[in-house]
Amino acid sequence: MASPIIGGRVVIAARAYERIAAAAAAEALGVGRGDASAKVRDDRGRLHAEISSAISRGDEPILARAERARRETAQRLHDLTGATVADVTLGIHRSIDTGRRAT
């Protein structure tokens, strides 16, 4: 027997998207979760994310790493939420010596 269809909808709060985006960015940038924050706006199912984060130092130039991390964050946000990610803006506010962090 088929289950009955129940009306309603699912709403994901902007704060949930923000926590997911910040965690995804921190992972992509090689920093701790506390080193990244995000503001996410939902525009009729299209997410616009503004992320501010530190970046860990590495062998790759910071600009190239930041751009890669921006793309990875957008993909991860989509993968985890199923939402369409319209754009991700990433602002780097400091660099962290990778020897100091184990993340």
N, C-alpha and C positions, 0 to 999 in steps of 0.2 A: 504494500500500500504506500502510495506517495505521501510525503509529508506535506502538510498544508502550507500554502504561501502566506507569509505574514508580512504585512506592510511595514515600512519604516526605512531608516537609512543609517549609514555609518558615518560618523564625523570624527576625524582625527584632529585634535587640537594643534594649533600652531606650535605650542611648546613641545609637543612630542616630536614634530618634524625638526625643531631646532636642536633638540638633544641628539637625535639621530645624525643630523648634518654635522654638528660639532664633533661627535665621536668619530664619524667617518673621516673628517678632515684631520683630526689629531692623529689618527692611525696613518693616513696617507703622508702626513708631514713628519712623522716620527717623533711626536711629542706626546706628553701626557694629556688626558682629557681636560684637565684644568687649564691647559695652555691654549685652548680653542673655545670660541663662543660663536653662536650663530643667531641670526634673525631670519626667519622664514615667513614669507607672505604667500598665501594661497589665493591665486587669481583664477577662480572658476576651474579648479583642478590642475592648474599649472603652477608649479612652485618656483619662487624666486628666492634664492638664498644669498645672504650676505654673511661672510665668515671672516672673523678676525682671529689670527693665530700666530703663534711662534712657529719657527721652522728649525728642524735639527740641521746642523752642519754636516755636510758630506762631501763626496768627491765631485758630484754633479753641481754645476752652477745653480745658484739659488733661484734665478728666474726660471730656468728649465724645470727644476724640481717643483717649484710652486705651480707652474702651468700643468704639469703632469698630475700633481695632487688635486688641482681644481677639477680636472676631468675625471679623476678617480672618485672624488667626492660626489660629483654629480651622478655618476654611474651607480655608486653604492647607495646613495639616497633613493634613486629609482628602484634598484634591486630590492631594497629592504621595505619600501613603502608601496611600490607599484604605481606611484604617482608620476606624472609627467614633470620633468625638471626643465623649466624654461631657461633658466640661467643661474649661474653661480659666480658671485664676485668674491674674490679672495684677497684679503689685506693681510700682509705680513708685518707684524709690529716688532719682532726681535728674532734673533737667531740664538739657538742653544747649542752649546758644545756637546756633541754626541757622546763624549766620554763621561759627561755628567749624568746622562739619562740612560736608562736601560730599557726604554719603551720602543 
